[in-house]
């Protein structure tokens, strides 16, 4: 098998889609494109794990995931701040009611 070749992202996705749709069998694709079955299984596994983000730089995915996480945490902090303010008001009201008795 030839080594050191590189394939475009589109080619890899197309090959995996052909297999998943049943259009072509893995052995047929390996023969036609001189691919090893290990390479084909690795491509299929990556598509299964990452979907349409497969074969892109992991940093882009990681940055996007981190940005989503930050947004979630900021929303959560805002919710906690609101709950804290409500609890403080409740504590002040409760203290004022016990002082008047």
C-alpha positions as semicolon CSV with decimal commas, in nm:
position;residue;x (nm);y (nm);z (nm)
1;X;0,000;0,000;0,000
2;X;0,130;0,348;-0,078
3;X;0,228;0,549;0,227
4;X;0,256;0,917;0,296
5;X;-0,045;1,020;0,092
6;X;-0,284;1,277;0,224
7;X;-0,652;1,304;0,148
8;X;-0,882;1,599;0,166
9;X;-1,146;1,623;0,432
10;X;-1,415;1,608;0,164
11;X;-1,270;1,287;0,019
12;X;-1,264;1,117;0,359
13;X;-1,621;1,223;0,440
14;X;-1,738;1,108;0,095
15;X;-1,576;0,767;0,138
16;X;-1,731;0,719;0,482
17;X;-2,073;0,833;0,357
18;X;-2,057;0,581;0,071
19;X;-1,995;0,301;0,318
20;X;-2,258;0,416;0,567
21;X;-2,523;0,450;0,297
22;X;-2,446;0,105;0,162
23;X;-2,354;0,251;-0,176
24;X;-2,015;0,076;-0,169
25;X;-1,855;-0,188;0,046
26;X;-1,537;-0,115;0,246
27;X;-1,335;-0,374;0,053
28;X;-1,437;-0,215;-0,277
29;X;-1,331;0,133;-0,160
30;X;-1,000;-0,001;-0,029
31;X;-0,928;-0,164;-0,364
32;X;-1,035;0,135;-0,574
33;X;-0,835;0,390;-0,376
34;X;-0,553;0,164;-0,253
35;X;-0,642;0,224;0,111
36;X;-0,571;-0,006;0,400
37;X;-0,867;-0,129;0,597
38;X;-0,709;0,027;0,910
39;X;-0,718;0,373;0,755
40;X;-1,079;0,325;0,654
41;X;-1,180;0,210;1,003
42;X;-0,999;0,508;1,156
43;X;-1,189;0,747;0,929
44;X;-1,520;0,577;1,012
45;X;-1,447;0,597;1,385
46;X;-1,364;0,968;1,363
47;X;-1,686;1,042;1,174
48;X;-1,882;0,839;1,431
49;X;-1,722;1,031;1,719
50;X;-1,713;1,383;1,574
51;X;-1,979;1,386;1,303
52;X;-1,947;1,670;1,054
53;X;-1,657;1,813;1,257
54;X;-1,446;1,510;1,166
55;X;-1,110;1,578;1,004
56;X;-1,100;1,940;1,119
57;X;-0,846;2,082;1,356
58;X;-0,931;1,980;1,712
59;X;-0,840;2,329;1,834
60;X;-1,138;2,478;1,654
61;X;-1,371;2,229;1,820
62;X;-1,203;2,280;2,157
63;X;-1,231;2,660;2,133
64;X;-1,598;2,633;2,040
65;X;-1,664;2,392;2,327
66;X;-1,482;2,620;2,571
67;X;-1,681;2,922;2,454
68;X;-2,006;2,730;2,508
69;X;-1,886;2,626;2,855
70;X;-1,801;2,987;2,945
71;X;-2,143;3,105;2,830
72;X;-2,310;2,833;3,038
73;X;-2,107;2,928;3,344
74;X;-2,186;3,298;3,299
75;X;-2,558;3,218;3,284
76;X;-2,525;3,004;3,594
77;X;-2,340;3,283;3,782
78;X;-2,614;3,527;3,687
79;X;-2,878;3,289;3,815
80;X;-2,688;3,241;4,142
81;X;-2,648;3,617;4,185
82;X;-3,023;3,665;4,137
83;X;-3,105;3,388;4,385
84;X;-2,858;3,534;4,634
85;X;-3,020;3,880;4,608
86;X;-3,365;3,727;4,666
87;X;-3,241;3,535;4,969
88;X;-3,081;3,848;5,114
89;X;-3,406;4,041;5,078
90;X;-3,593;3,755;5,242
91;X;-3,347;3,747;5,530
92;X;-3,380;4,124;5,581
93;X;-3,761;4,099;5,580
94;X;-3,755;3,807;5,823
95;X;-3,519;3,994;6,056
96;X;-3,735;4,307;6,049
97;X;-4,045;4,105;6,140
98;X;-3,877;3,946;6,441
99;X;-3,745;4,286;6,560
100;X;-4,095;4,439;6,574
101;X;-4,232;4,172;6,805
